[in-house]
Amino acid sequence: MKSARIIYHLARADFFERVRRYSFLVMLGLVVFLGYQTAIGNMALELGQYRGEFNSAWVGAMMSLIGTFFIGWFGFYLVKGSVARDRETGVGQIMATTPLTRPLYLLGKWLSNFAVLMAMVGVLALAGIVIQLLQGENTQIQLFAFLDPFVFIVMPLMALVAALAVLFESISFLQGGFGNIVYFFAFIMFVPLFMENDTLSQYPAFEPMGLGLLSGEMGRAVSAIHPDYDGSFTLGGGIVEQATTTFVWNGIAWTPEYIFARFSLIVLAVGLIFLAALFFDRFDPSRSKPRKARSASSSEPTPASTSQALPVPHLTPLNKSANRFSFFTVLIAELKLLLKGQRWWWYVVALGIIVACVANPSTVVREIVLPIAWVWPILIWSSIGNREIHNNVQQLTFSSASPLWRQVPSQWLAGLIVTLLVSIGAIFRFIMDGDTVGLLALLSGAIFIPSLALASGVWSGTSKLFEILYMVIWYIGPLNKVPELDYIGSHSNGRPEFFIPFSIALIAFAIFGRARQLRN
């Protein structure tokens, strides 16, 4: 009973601390925006030329699928970081001095993550009721039929996402930007894995997102009425005009087998928490300190050896040449900070990308090699604009001479240099092939990337915002051939007429944000 009280109060305090943050309000705004897009028809659930009547069962299922996809994907990044915040603020070190065990602490964080995610799901559910009333096809609210998908489909997935966020924070190499990228690609590959795998599709209730379960139940319902149904199942935008016929769907008949399968995901989530406890260091720096550092610390002088008289330092005033500002010196320093800590294999892969750009024709470079080249340094770009806050040296940095017009341009230019260096092979190839369109797209993209990183880092104070935004733009634009976001020019001209002015606006936005930080 005492352990339950500890978990409850820990989760409650962490939940209230997080819902007061601007990031939570931003996510709530995005959830409301999703509801609005669904209400006006830009988001729809359809089965080929058929869609369900907007009754409680259909609207609840549609909104639950939107919640599992968008909140399950991007909600992870909102809740991930709670353990890191305790570490950075020193709260974790205080907790480490108490009898609080690792499983209890992580269970509290898991419940807090789960509560934050379910708060956003609750807002989406309220939007669903409004949508049903606005559509007017069936205004009778059947509460159980509406809430069933949220309880049996969305809630278990949110529990699993909350547990994965805790697990990623407990494993050292998944705590930072690398873990964010891993989850991004894992989520993308997860959906087709369950939808296309014949063995897994035989047990649709175990599929965390519930896509297989809902598509199967809805498909059987529409096939019984319209035998010509082709089996398609789509959720997204720009497809409303395809559905010409409606049918009545009364929801899933939730059998004990279905309920057991869905709630088994919550048991799996709890298991992930206990797995995370095996990796969690409980804020003990000695567990994560490298061996070399420990051996060095063992050779530090003892208090007895340092008790001898120390030499008195002699300070001399700086001469005039030392007081002179050199932008080139600051630029070199920023470039070194960007590249600091990269392992030898990172440079080997970067060199291989450059060679691949030179060895392949322009078409292959634009469609395949350059997109790979411009995702490889993402963890370098993501530190632009937020390194001072991340390392808690903003007071020192912002108090230097002219930090706005000296440091911000040098950070952006250092990011541009890294971008051009990793794509130098593509530049040579485009010049040799006379591909001026590809070259112009490359230059506009090279300007856009550090501009987005700088603005995201300055305004968010973390690297997470840029990592999410950039991966979404990179995935939707160059990889999925959406020309509006194809900043690389993989399948278009790269739209330099848009991305160059937009980059200038991002730089101005970053300067405004840094000026605001300096005033505060």
C-alpha positions in Angstrom: 0.0 0.0 0.0 2.9 2.3 0.8 4.4 1.6 -2.6 1.2 2.5 -4.4 1.0 5.8 -2.5 4.6 6.6 -3.6 3.9 5.8 -7.2 0.7 7.8 -7.1 2.2 11.0 -5.6 5.3 10.7 -7.9 3.1 10.4 -11.0 0.7 13.1 -9.8 3.5 15.7 -9.2 5.2 14.9 -12.5 1.9 15.1 -14.4 1.0 18.6 -13.0 4.6 19.8 -13.7 4.3 18.8 -17.3 0.8 20.0 -18.1 2.0 23.5 -17.2 4.6 23.5 -19.9 4.2 25.2 -23.3 5.0 22.0 -25.1 1.9 20.4 -23.7 -0.2 23.3 -24.8 1.3 23.1 -28.2 0.5 19.4 -28.5 -3.1 20.1 -27.3 -3.4 22.7 -30.0 -2.2 20.2 -32.6 -4.8 17.7 -31.3 -7.5 20.3 -31.6 -6.2 21.1 -35.2 -6.5 17.4 -36.1 -10.1 17.4 -34.8 -10.8 20.5 -36.9 -9.3 18.9 -40.0 -11.5 15.9 -39.5 -14.6 18.1 -39.0 -14.1 19.9 -42.3 -13.4 16.7 -44.2 -9.6 17.0 -44.7 -9.1 13.8 -42.6 -11.3 10.9 -43.3 -11.6 7.1 -42.8 -12.9 5.3 -45.9 -13.1 1.8 -47.4 -12.7 2.4 -51.1 -15.9 4.0 -52.3 -17.6 3.3 -49.1 -17.6 5.0 -45.7 -19.6 4.5 -42.5 -22.5 6.7 -41.4 -21.3 9.3 -38.9 -22.8 7.5 -35.9 -21.1 7.1 -32.5 -19.4 3.8 -33.4 -17.9 5.1 -36.7 -16.8 8.5 -35.3 -15.3 6.9 -32.3 -13.3 4.4 -34.4 -12.2 7.1 -36.8 -11.0 9.4 -34.0 -9.3 6.5 -32.2 -7.3 5.6 -35.3 -6.2 9.3 -35.7 -5.2 9.2 -32.0 -3.2 6.0 -32.3 -1.3 7.2 -35.3 -0.6 10.9 -34.5 -0.5 10.8 -30.7 1.2 7.4 -30.6 3.8 8.7 -33.0 4.5 12.3 -31.8 3.3 11.9 -28.3 6.4 9.8 -27.6 8.5 12.9 -28.1 6.4 15.0 -25.7 6.6 12.5 -22.8 10.2 11.5 -23.4 12.6 13.6 -21.3 11.0 13.4 -17.9 13.9 11.4 -16.4 16.5 13.6 -18.2 14.8 16.7 -16.6 15.2 15.2 -13.1 18.8 14.5 -13.9 19.5 18.0 -15.2 17.7 19.9 -12.4 19.3 17.8 -9.6 15.9 16.4 -8.5 17.1 12.9 -9.4 20.2 13.2 -7.2 17.9 14.1 -4.3 15.7 11.1 -5.0 18.8 8.9 -5.2 19.4 9.6 -1.5 16.0 8.3 -0.5 14.8 4.6 -0.2 12.9 5.0 -3.5 13.7 2.0 -5.7 14.3 2.0 -9.4 11.1 0.1 -10.3 8.9 2.4 -8.2 10.5 5.6 -9.7 10.1 4.3 -13.3 6.5 3.1 -12.6 5.7 6.7 -11.4 7.2 8.1 -14.6 5.3 5.6 -16.7 2.0 6.6 -15.1 2.8 10.2 -15.6 3.6 9.7 -19.3 0.4 7.7 -19.6 -1.7 10.4 -18.0 -0.3 13.1 -20.3 -1.0 11.0 -23.4 -4.5 10.2 -22.3 -5.2 13.8 -21.6 -4.6 14.5 -25.3 -6.7 11.5 -26.2 -9.5 12.9 -24.1 -9.4 16.2 -26.0 -9.6 14.2 -29.3 -12.6 12.3 -28.0 -14.4 15.5 -27.1 -13.7 16.7 -30.7 -15.2 13.5 -32.0 -18.5 14.2 -30.3 -18.6 17.7 -31.8 -17.9 16.2 -35.2 -20.8 13.8 -34.9 -23.2 16.5 -34.0 -21.9 18.8 -36.8 -22.2 16.2 -39.5 -25.8 15.6 -38.5 -26.1 12.1 -40.1 -26.9 10.5 -36.7 -27.0 12.9 -33.8 -27.8 10.2 -31.2 -24.8 9.9 -28.9 -24.2 6.2 -27.9 -21.6 6.6 -25.3 -20.4 3.0 -25.0 -20.2 2.6 -28.7 -18.2 5.8 -29.0 -15.8 5.1 -26.1 -15.1 1.5 -26.8 -12.4 2.1 -29.4 -10.7 4.6 -27.0 -10.7 2.2 -24.1 -9.7 -1.0 -25.9 -7.6 0.4 -28.7 -6.1 3.7 -27.8 -5.5 3.3 -24.1 -3.4 0.1 -24.4 -1.3 1.7 -27.1 -0.7 4.9 -25.0 0.4 2.7 -22.1 2.9 1.0 -24.4 4.2 4.3 -25.8 4.5 5.7 -22.3 6.6 2.6 -21.3 8.8 2.9 -24.4 9.6 6.5 -23.5 10.7 5.4 -20.1 12.7 2.5 -21.6 14.5 4.8 -24.0 15.4 7.2 -21.2 16.9 4.3 -19.2 19.2 3.0 -21.9 22.1 5.3 -22.3 22.6 5.3 -26.1 18.8 5.8 -26.6 18.4 8.8 -24.3 19.3 11.5 -26.8 18.7 12.3 -30.5 19.7 8.8 -31.6 16.7 7.3 -29.7 14.4 9.9 -31.2 15.5 8.8 -34.7 15.2 5.1 -33.8 11.6 5.6 -32.7 10.7 7.6 -35.7 11.8 4.9 -38.2 10.5 2.1 -36.0 7.0 3.6 -35.9 7.0 4.1 -39.7 8.1 0.5 -40.4 5.8 -0.9 -37.7 2.5 -0.2 -39.5 3.2 -2.1 -42.8 4.9 -4.9 -40.8 1.6 -5.8 -39.1 -0.7 -5.0 -42.0 1.2 -7.0 -44.6 2.5 -10.0 -42.5 0.1 -12.9 -43.0 1.1 -14.6 -39.7 0.6 -11.4 -37.6 -2.6 -10.5 -39.4 -4.2 -13.7 -38.1 -4.2 -12.1 -34.6 -5.3 -8.5 -35.3 -6.3 -7.8 -31.7 -2.6 -8.1 -30.7 -1.6 -5.4 -33.2 -1.0 -2.4 -31.0 -2.5 0.3 -33.2 -5.7 -1.6 -33.9 -5.5 -1.0 -37.7 -5.9 -4.7 -38.5 -8.8 -5.2 -36.0 -10.8 -2.2 -37.2 -10.1 -2.8 -40.9 -11.2 -6.4 -40.6 -14.4 -5.7 -38.7 -15.4 -2.8 -41.0 -14.5 -4.8 -44.1 -16.7 -7.7 -43.1 -19.6 -5.3 -42.4 -19.3 -3.5 -45.7 -18.8 -6.8 -47.6 -22.1 -8.1 -46.2 -23.9 -5.2 -47.7 -21.8 -4.5 -50.8 -20.1 -7.7 -52.2 -18.1 -5.6 -54.7 -16.0 -4.1 -51.9 -12.3 -4.3 -53.0 -10.8 -4.5 -49.4 -9.1 -1.1 -49.4 -8.8 0.8 -46.1 -7.5 4.4 -46.0 -7.1 7.0 -43.3 -5.8 10.4 -44.3 -6.4 13.6 -46.2 -7.6 14.5 -49.7 -9.7 11.3 -50.1 -13.1 12.5 -49.1 -14.4 12.7 -52.8 -13.7 9.0 -53.3 -16.4 7.7 -50.9 -19.8 7.9 -52.7 -21.8 5.3 -50.7 -22.4 5.1 -46.9 -23.2 2.1 -44.8 -24.2 1.7 -41.1 -21.5 0.2 -38.9 -22.4 -0.4 -35.2 -18.9 -1.1 -33.9 -16.8 -4.1 -32.8 -18.4 -6.9 -30.8 -15.8 -6.9 -28.0 -15.4 -10.6 -27.0 -13.3 -11.7 -24.0 -10.6 -12.8 -26.4 -10.4 -9.4 -27.9 -10.3 -7.6 -24.5 -7.7 -10.0 -23.2 -5.5 -9.4 -26.3 -5.8 -5.6 -26.0 -5.1 -5.4 -22.3 -2.1 -7.7 -22.7 -0.4 -4.7 -24.2 -0.7 -3.0 -20.8 1.0 -6.0 -19.2 3.7 -5.8 -21.8 4.1 -2.1 -20.9 4.6 -2.9 -17.3 7.1 -5.6 -18.3 9.0 -2.9 -20.2 9.2 -0.8 -17.1 10.8 -3.6 -15.1 13.2 -4.2 -18.0 14.1 -0.5 -18.0 14.8 -0.7 -14.3 17.7 -3.1 -15.2 19.4 -0.4 -17.3 18.4 2.6 -15.1 21.4 4.1 -13.3 19.3 5.7 -10.5 21.2 9.0 -11.1 24.5 7.4 -10.0 27.2 8.9 -12.2 29.7 6.2 -11.3 27.6 3.7 -13.2 27.9 5.6 -16.5 31.4 7.0 -16.0 33.8 5.4 -18.5 36.7 3.3 -17.3 39.3 5.8 -18.4 37.6 8.5 -16.4 37.4 6.3 -13.3 41.1 5.4 -13.5 41.9 9.1 -13.9 39.8 10.0 -10.9 41.5 7.4 -8.8 44.8 9.1 -9.5 43.6 12.5 -8.3 45.5 14.0 -5.5 44.1 13.4 -2.0 43.3 16.2 0.3 46.5 15.6 2.2 48.6 16.1 -0.9 46.8 19.2 -1.8 47.2 20.7 1.6 50.7 21.9 0.6 51.2 25.6 -0.3 50.0 26.3 -3.8 51.9 28.8 -6.0 50.3 32.2 -6.1 49.0 33.0 -9.6 50.1 36.2 -11.3 47.5 37.8 -13.5 48.4 40.1 -16.3 46.0 42.4 -18.2 45.0 41.5 -21.7 46.7 43.5 -24.4 44.8 45.3 -27.2 45.2 42.4 -29.7 43.6 39.9 -27.3 40.6 42.2 -27.0 40.0 42.3 -30.8 37.1 40.3 -32.1 37.8 37.8 -34.9 34.7 36.3 -36.5 36.9 33.6 -38.1 38.1 32.5 -34.7 34.5 32.2 -33.4 33.4 30.4 -36.5 36.3 27.8 -36.1 35.3 27.4 -32.5 31.6 26.8 -33.4 32.7 24.3 -36.1 34.8 22.4 -33.6 31.9 22.3 -31.1 29.6 20.9 -33.8 32.0 18.1 -34.8 33.3 17.4 -31.3 32.7 13.9 -30.1 32.1 12.2 -33.4 33.7 8.8 -33.7 36.0 7.8 -36.4 33.4 5.6 -38.1 31.1 8.6 -38.5 33.8 10.2 -40.7 34.3 7.0 -42.6 30.5 6.8 -43.4 30.5 10.5 -44.4 33.5 9.9 -46.7 31.7 6.9 -48.3 28.7 9.1 -49.0 30.9 11.6 -50.7 32.5 9.0 -52.8 29.1 7.5 -53.7 28.0 11.0 -54.8 30.9 11.3 -57.2 30.7 7.8 -58.5 27.0 7.9 -59.5 25.1 9.9 -62.1 23.1 13.0 -61.0 19.8 11.3 -61.1 20.9 8.6 -58.6 22.6 11.2 -56.5 19.4 13.3 -56.3 17.0 10.5 -55.6 19.1 8.2 -53.3 22.5 9.3 -52.2 21.9 13.0 -51.3 18.8 12.2 -49.1 21.1 9.7 -47.2 23.8 12.4 -47.0 21.4 14.9 -45.6 20.1 12.7 -42.8 23.5 11.5 -41.6 24.5 14.7 -39.7 21.1 15.3 -38.1 22.5 14.9 -34.6 25.1 17.6 -35.4 22.6 20.0 -36.8 20.2 19.5 -33.9 22.6 21.1 -31.4 22.6 24.4 -33.3 21.0 27.2 -31.2 20.4 25.2 -28.1 23.9 24.1 -27.0 24.1 26.9 -24.4 20.9 25.9 -22.7 21.6 22.2 -22.9 25.0 22.6 -21.2 23.6 25.2 -18.8 26.1 27.9 -19.8 23.7 30.4 -21.2 24.5 32.9 -18.4 28.1 32.8 -19.4 27.5 32.8 -23.1 24.8 35.5 -23.2 26.9 37.8 -21.0 29.7 37.9 -23.6 30.3 40.9 -25.9 27.6 41.1 -28.6 26.4 37.5 -28.4 23.6 38.2 -30.8 25.6 39.4 -33.8 28.7 37.3 -33.2 27.6 33.9 -32.0 24.3 33.4 -33.9 25.8 34.0 -37.4 28.8 31.9 -36.6 26.5 29.0 -35.5 24.4 29.2 -38.6 27.5 29.4 -40.9 29.1 26.5 -39.1 26.0 24.4 -39.8 26.1 25.5 -43.4 29.7 24.4 -43.7 28.9 21.0 -42.3 26.0 20.6 -44.7 28.2 21.6 -47.7 31.1 19.4 -46.6 28.9 16.2 -46.4 27.4 17.0 -49.8 30.6 18.1 -51.5 30.6 15.0 -53.7 27.1 15.8 -55.0 28.3 19.4 -55.8 31.1 18.0 -57.9 28.8 15.5 -59.6 26.2 18.2 -60.5 28.9 20.5 -61.8 30.5 17.7 -64.0 27.0 16.7 -65.3 25.9 20.3 -65.9 22.9 19.7 -63.6 22.2 23.3 -62.7 18.7 22.5 -61.4 20.1 20.0 -59.0 22.9 22.3 -57.9 20.5 25.2 -57.2 18.3 22.8 -55.2 21.3 21.6 -53.3 22.3 25.1 -52.4 18.8 26.2 -51.3 18.5 23.0 -49.2 21.9 23.6 -47.7 20.7 27.0 -46.6 17.4 25.7 -45.3 18.8 23.0 -43.0 20.9 25.1 -40.6 18.2 27.8 -40.7 15.6 25.4 -39.5 18.0 24.0 -36.9 18.9 27.4 -35.6 15.3 28.6 -35.3 14.2 25.3 -33.7 17.0 25.3 -31.2 16.7 28.9 -30.2 13.0 28.8 -29.6 12.7 25.3 -28.1 15.9 25.2 -26.1 16.3 21.5 -27.0 17.4 19.5 -30.0 14.2 17.5 -30.0 12.1 19.9 -32.0 14.5 20.1 -35.0 14.9 16.3 -35.0 11.2 15.7 -35.2 10.4 18.5 -37.7 13.4 17.6 -40.0 12.6 13.9 -40.0 9.0 14.5 -40.9 9.9 17.0 -43.7 12.7 14.6 -45.0 10.3 11.6 -44.9 7.3 13.3 -46.5 9.2 15.4 -49.0 12.2 13.7 -50.7 11.3 10.1 -49.7 7.5 10.2 -50.5 7.8 12.6 -53.5 5.7 15.4 -52.1 7.1 18.4 -54.2 6.0 21.0 -51.7 8.5 19.6 -49.1 11.1 18.3 -51.5 13.9 20.7 -50.3 16.6 18.4 -51.7 15.2 18.3 -55.3 15.0 14.5 -55.4 11.9 14.5 -57.6 11.5 18.2 -58.3 13.5 21.4 -58.8 13.8 21.7 -55.0 11.6 24.8 -54.9 14.5 27.3 -54.2 12.0 30.1 -54.8 10.3 29.1 -51.6 13.0 27.6 -49.4 15.5 30.4 -49.7 13.1 33.2 -48.6 11.7 30.8 -46.0 15.3 30.2 -44.7 15.8 33.9 -44.4 12.6 34.2 -42.4 13.8 31.4 -40.1 17.1 33.2 -39.5 15.3 36.4 -38.7 13.0 34.4 -36.4 16.0 32.9 -34.6 17.6 36.3 -34.2 14.4 37.6 -32.7 14.2 34.6 -30.3 17.8 35.0 -29.2 17.3 38.8 -28.6 14.3 37.9 -26.5 16.5 35.5 -24.5 19.1 38.1 -23.9 16.5 40.6 -22.6 15.2 38.0 -20.2 
